[in-house]
């Protein structure tokens, strides 16, 4: 037997068993976090739907308007939290949306000031007019926070943490650095080295960076790192895009529709909120409480239904299984599926829970107006 095999060395087996137990605990935590986040997403869908309906019914000078706006903002903050929980047990495929980078950095600053040790002074550059990025805001925020934690662990207690962003022609670069106070080099030229996901977790001072690298690469960006005797700096470069149209404040008016839509969801409050959203906007709506009922309703009313909106995780027939049977009746029926879990389906358009009334109506209109043939399994 090879004497160099670490399994046979004193303590080698115990170390391996400790690592396995740690890995199992992390997997259990990820699974539990995903389960909790899924249920929270269903509840948030109900809240966002009803708050959105209420906002669509009152004028800006109504006494309830400001409170409804605050409730809507609180819901969206909860949505960010559920996305963070889901990411613990899921892969790194991002949910890409336009993100206002200056707002993201402000929110990250508020969190970091609370979680970093008080012995680490922090300096955040004041950013205005930064370009928007196409990104998963929760994932990018997690990357910045993890890099800041790594950088702060790499330096002595008396140190300065700096976070800043810089515009480029095609990329925006977020820099996270920690330097010893009073020992900053005046003209130090630093060489930034691209990080490798396969090597990033080997050093104690770079714990968890492998996932950060995968997230940034999934966004089409890169992470670089520089070290010297007095500082460590991480740079995250992400593709920039045009600044999206501002949608803060009052929700935009929902566009009217007239198509026939079948909604199937086993969660009654979620289904009823979606039904009310579409009824208010002029759609002809039918509903079903599970996959089997959805197939029966569709079979009886196939000519009157232009689109089916299905929950992915219904008991009995799942949303995709029900859709498969519907397409045996009408192969070209258009479909939109929803779930509180991240999904990657090629058989139908996808809408993540929780969604707002505006999200739902826009996605349904997009699918109805699409000239693409429905995807097949």
C-alpha positions in Angstrom: 0.0 0.0 0.0 1.3 3.4 -0.9 2.6 5.1 2.3 1.9 8.5 0.8 -1.9 8.0 0.7 -3.3 10.5 3.2 -6.2 8.3 4.1 -3.7 6.0 6.0 -1.9 8.8 7.7 -2.8 9.5 11.4 -5.7 12.0 11.4 -6.1 11.8 7.6 -9.3 9.7 7.8 -10.7 11.9 10.6 -10.0 15.1 8.5 -11.8 13.6 5.5 -14.8 12.6 7.6 -15.0 16.1 9.1 -15.0 17.6 5.6 -17.7 15.1 4.5 -19.9 16.0 7.4 -19.4 19.7 6.7 -20.4 19.1 3.1 -23.5 17.2 4.1 -24.5 19.9 6.5 -24.1 22.5 3.7 -26.2 20.5 1.3 -29.0 20.1 4.0 -28.9 23.8 4.7 -29.1 24.6 0.9 -32.1 22.2 0.5 -33.9 23.7 3.5 -33.2 27.2 2.4 -34.6 26.4 -1.1 -37.8 24.9 0.5 -38.3 27.9 2.7 -37.6 30.4 -0.2 -40.1 28.5 -2.5 -42.9 28.9 0.0 -42.0 32.5 0.7 -42.1 33.2 -3.0 -45.7 31.9 -3.2 -46.7 34.2 -0.4 -44.9 37.1 -1.9 -46.6 36.5 -5.2 -50.0 36.9 -3.4 -48.9 40.1 -1.6 -47.3 41.7 -4.7 -50.3 40.9 -6.8 -52.8 42.4 -4.4 -50.7 45.4 -3.6 -50.2 46.0 -7.4 -54.0 45.7 -8.0 -54.6 48.3 -5.2 -52.0 50.7 -6.6 -53.6 50.4 -10.0 -56.9 51.5 -8.5 -55.8 54.6 -6.6 -54.5 58.0 -7.7 -51.1 59.3 -6.5 -52.8 61.8 -4.2 -54.9 59.1 -2.5 -54.1 58.8 1.3 -53.2 55.1 0.8 -50.9 55.5 -2.2 -47.7 56.2 -0.3 -48.2 53.3 2.1 -48.9 50.9 -0.8 -45.7 52.1 -2.4 -43.7 51.3 0.8 -45.4 47.9 1.0 -44.4 47.2 -2.6 -40.8 48.2 -1.9 -40.7 46.0 1.2 -41.9 43.1 -0.8 -39.2 43.6 -3.4 -36.6 43.6 -0.6 -38.0 40.3 0.6 -37.7 39.0 -3.0 -34.0 39.7 -2.9 -33.7 37.8 0.4 -35.5 34.7 -1.1 -33.3 34.8 -4.1 -30.2 34.8 -1.8 -31.7 31.7 0.0 -32.4 29.9 -3.2 -28.8 30.5 -4.4 -27.5 28.5 -1.5 -28.8 25.3 -2.9 -28.8 26.1 -6.7 -26.3 26.5 -9.5 -25.0 29.8 -10.5 -27.1 30.5 -13.6 -28.2 34.1 -13.0 -31.7 35.6 -13.5 -30.6 38.5 -15.8 -32.4 41.8 -15.5 -31.4 45.5 -15.9 -29.8 46.6 -12.6 -29.1 50.2 -11.6 -25.6 49.7 -10.3 -25.5 52.9 -8.2 -28.5 51.6 -6.3 -27.0 48.2 -5.9 -23.8 49.6 -4.4 -25.7 51.8 -2.0 -27.7 48.8 -0.8 -24.5 46.7 -0.5 -22.9 49.5 1.5 -25.7 49.5 4.1 -25.3 45.7 4.6 -21.5 45.7 4.8 -21.4 48.5 7.4 -23.5 46.2 9.6 -21.7 42.9 9.1 -18.0 43.8 8.8 -16.0 44.1 12.1 -16.0 47.6 13.6 -12.2 47.5 13.6 -12.3 47.7 9.8 -12.9 51.3 8.7 -14.8 51.4 5.4 -14.9 53.9 2.6 -17.5 53.8 -0.2 -17.2 56.1 -3.2 -20.3 58.1 -3.9 -21.5 56.9 -7.3 -23.9 58.7 -9.6 -24.7 58.2 -13.2 -23.2 54.7 -13.4 -24.3 52.7 -16.3 -26.8 50.0 -15.8 -25.7 46.4 -16.0 -27.6 43.3 -17.1 -27.3 41.1 -14.0 -28.8 39.1 -11.2 -28.6 41.8 -8.5 -28.7 39.3 -5.6 -25.8 37.3 -7.0 -23.6 40.3 -7.8 -24.3 41.7 -4.3 -23.2 38.4 -2.8 -20.0 38.5 -4.8 -19.2 42.0 -3.6 -19.9 41.1 0.0 -17.8 37.9 -0.1 -14.9 39.7 -1.7 -15.0 42.4 0.9 -15.0 39.8 3.7 -12.1 38.0 2.0 -10.1 41.2 1.6 -10.7 42.3 5.2 -9.5 38.9 6.5 -6.3 39.3 4.5 -5.1 42.4 6.3 -4.2 43.5 9.9 -6.8 44.9 12.2 -5.9 48.5 11.4 -7.0 48.6 7.8 -9.2 50.5 5.4 -11.8 48.8 3.2 -12.6 50.7 0.0 -15.3 49.9 -2.5 -15.6 51.9 -5.7 -16.8 51.6 -9.3 -15.3 52.9 -12.6 -16.9 53.3 -16.0 -15.3 51.9 -19.1 -16.2 51.8 -22.8 -17.9 48.4 -22.5 -17.4 47.3 -18.9 -17.9 48.7 -15.5 -15.3 47.7 -12.9 -16.1 47.3 -9.2 -13.0 47.4 -7.0 -12.8 46.0 -3.4 -9.6 46.6 -1.6 -8.1 46.6 1.9 -4.9 48.5 2.7 -3.0 49.1 5.9 -3.6 52.5 7.2 -0.6 54.8 6.7 1.3 52.3 4.5 -0.3 52.9 1.1 2.3 52.9 -1.7 2.5 56.2 -3.6 3.2 54.9 -7.1 2.9 51.1 -6.8 2.2 49.5 -10.1 0.2 46.3 -9.6 -0.3 43.4 -11.9 -3.8 42.0 -11.8 -4.0 38.2 -12.2 -7.2 36.5 -13.5 -8.5 34.1 -10.8 -9.1 30.5 -11.5 -12.2 28.8 -10.0 -10.3 25.5 -9.6 -7.6 27.2 -7.4 -9.5 29.9 -5.7 -10.6 28.0 -2.6 -7.3 26.4 -1.7 -6.1 29.3 0.4 -7.8 30.2 3.7 -7.8 33.9 2.7 -9.8 33.1 -0.5 -12.6 31.0 1.0 -15.6 30.7 -1.3 -14.1 32.6 -4.2 -14.7 29.7 -6.6 -18.4 30.3 -6.6 -17.9 34.1 -7.0 -15.8 33.5 -10.1 -18.4 31.2 -11.6 -21.1 33.8 -11.0 -19.1 36.6 -12.6 -18.2 34.4 -15.6 -21.9 33.5 -16.0 -22.5 37.3 -16.3 -19.9 37.6 -19.0 -17.4 39.3 -16.7 -14.0 38.6 -15.0 -12.4 38.8 -11.5 -8.8 39.9 -11.1 -6.7 40.1 -7.9 -3.6 42.0 -6.8 -1.5 41.5 -3.7 1.5 43.2 -2.2 2.9 43.6 1.3 0.3 46.2 2.4 -2.8 45.6 0.4 -5.1 43.2 -1.5 -7.5 44.2 -4.2 -10.2 42.4 -6.1 -11.6 43.8 -9.3 -15.0 42.7 -10.8 -15.5 43.7 -14.4 -19.1 43.4 -15.8 -20.6 44.3 -19.2 -22.4 47.6 -19.0 -25.6 48.5 -20.9 -27.7 51.5 -21.6 -29.4 53.0 -18.6 -33.0 51.5 -18.4 -36.1 53.6 -18.3 -36.8 54.6 -14.7 -39.7 52.7 -13.2 -39.6 53.9 -9.6 -42.6 55.2 -7.8 -46.1 54.6 -9.2 -46.4 51.3 -11.1 -46.9 51.8 -14.9 -50.5 51.3 -16.1 -51.2 47.8 -17.1 -52.1 47.3 -20.7 -55.5 45.9 -21.6 -55.9 42.5 -23.2 -58.7 40.4 -24.7 -57.2 36.9 -25.2 -58.4 33.7 -23.5 -56.0 32.5 -20.7 -56.2 29.3 -18.7 -54.5 29.7 -15.2 -53.5 26.6 -13.3 -52.0 26.7 -9.8 -52.6 24.6 -6.8 -52.0 27.5 -4.4 -55.5 29.1 -4.2 -54.4 32.7 -3.2 -51.7 32.7 -5.9 -54.2 31.6 -8.5 -56.9 34.0 -7.5 -54.5 36.9 -7.5 -53.4 36.1 -11.1 -57.1 35.6 -12.1 -58.0 39.1 -10.8 -55.0 40.7 -12.4 -56.0 39.4 -15.9 -59.7 39.9 -15.4 -59.2 43.5 -14.6 -57.2 44.0 -17.8 -59.9 42.5 -20.0 -58.7 38.9 -20.5 -61.1 36.0 -20.7 -59.9 33.8 -17.8 -60.5 30.2 -16.9 -58.8 28.5 -13.9 -57.8 25.1 -12.6 -56.5 24.0 -9.2 -54.2 21.2 -10.5 -52.7 19.7 -13.6 -55.4 17.1 -14.2 -58.2 19.8 -14.0 -56.2 22.0 -16.3 -56.1 19.3 -18.9 -59.8 18.7 -18.6 -60.7 22.4 -18.9 -58.4 22.8 -21.8 -59.9 19.8 -23.6 -63.4 21.2 -23.2 -62.4 24.8 -24.2 -59.4 24.4 -26.5 -60.7 26.7 -29.2 -61.3 29.5 -26.7 -57.9 29.4 -25.0 -55.0 31.4 -26.5 -52.4 30.8 -23.8 -52.0 28.6 -20.7 -50.3 29.9 -17.6 -49.2 26.9 -15.4 -47.4 26.4 -12.1 -44.5 24.1 -12.5 -44.8 22.1 -9.2 -48.5 21.2 -8.9 -49.3 17.8 -7.3 -50.2 15.0 -9.6 -49.5 16.3 -13.1 -46.8 19.0 -13.0 -47.2 22.1 -15.2 -44.9 20.7 -17.9 -46.7 17.3 -17.8 -50.0 19.0 -18.2 -48.7 21.1 -21.0 -47.4 18.0 -22.8 -51.0 16.6 -22.8 -52.5 19.9 -23.9 -50.1 20.0 -26.9 -51.4 16.6 -27.9 -54.8 18.4 -28.4 -53.4 21.7 -29.8 -49.7 21.4 -30.7 -49.2 25.1 -31.2 -50.8 26.4 -27.9 -48.7 29.1 -26.4 -47.6 28.6 -22.8 -46.0 30.4 -19.8 -44.9 28.5 -16.7 -44.1 29.8 -13.3 -42.2 28.6 -10.2 -40.7 29.8 -7.0 -37.6 27.7 -7.8 -35.1 28.7 -10.5 -35.9 26.8 -13.7 -34.3 26.1 -17.1 -36.9 24.8 -19.4 -36.8 24.6 -23.2 -40.5 23.7 -23.6 -42.2 26.9 -22.5 -41.5 30.5 -21.6 -40.7 31.0 -17.8 -41.8 33.5 -15.2 -40.2 33.4 -11.8 -42.2 33.8 -8.6 -42.8 36.2 -7.0 -44.1 38.4 -9.9 -45.9 41.7 -9.9 -49.1 42.4 -11.9 -47.0 44.3 -14.4 -44.6 41.4 -14.7 -47.4 39.0 -15.4 -49.2 41.0 -17.9 -46.0 42.0 -19.8 -44.9 38.3 -20.0 -48.3 37.1 -21.2 -48.4 39.8 -23.8 -44.9 39.0 -24.9 -45.7 35.3 -25.4 -49.0 36.1 -27.1 -47.3 38.5 -29.5 -44.4 36.2 -30.2 -44.3 34.7 -33.7 -42.1 31.8 -32.5 -43.4 28.3 -32.7 -43.9 26.7 -29.3 -40.9 24.7 -28.2 -41.2 21.0 -28.1 -39.7 18.6 -25.6 
